[in-house]
Amino acid sequence: MMKRVTAAILVHDGRVLITKRKSTDRLPNKWEFPGGTVEDGETPEKGLQRELKEELDIDASIGDYLGESIYPYEHVTISLLAYRASWNHGDINLKVHAEFAWVTLNEIGDYDFTPADIPFVDRIRRGEIEL
């Protein structure tokens, strides 16, 4: 079975928002694009908007679909759906992550990302997804 998960490529002033998983989470201390699981009866866009509110306490608009990354972890195979997102308002208040960072194109390669997120990191580094 495949689990559908969303990721926000949330760009602000030429930087993209990334979040770090807690040391007690699966894939501890790995960085990822914020997002989460799509619930039954929910569109990926609505799920991503909900997750950004629940996890970061921000209101965001979900824009263009940027693609899918499928990765078979030991415990589950995920289909990671990435979307461009815009931060409307709210101050970032971490609910489930250890930390967050706003990173530039030149800095993003310095972070240790989860395997499912790496294809999107690579696309940003190649300029296919613009910051």
Secondary structure, 3 states (H helix, E strand, C coil): CEEEEEEEEEEECCEEEEEEECCCCCCCCCEECCEEECCCCCCHHHHHHHHHHHHHCCEEEEEEEEEEEEEECCCCEEEEEEEEEEEEECCCCCCCEEEEEEECCCCHHHCCECCCCHHHHHHHHCCCCCC
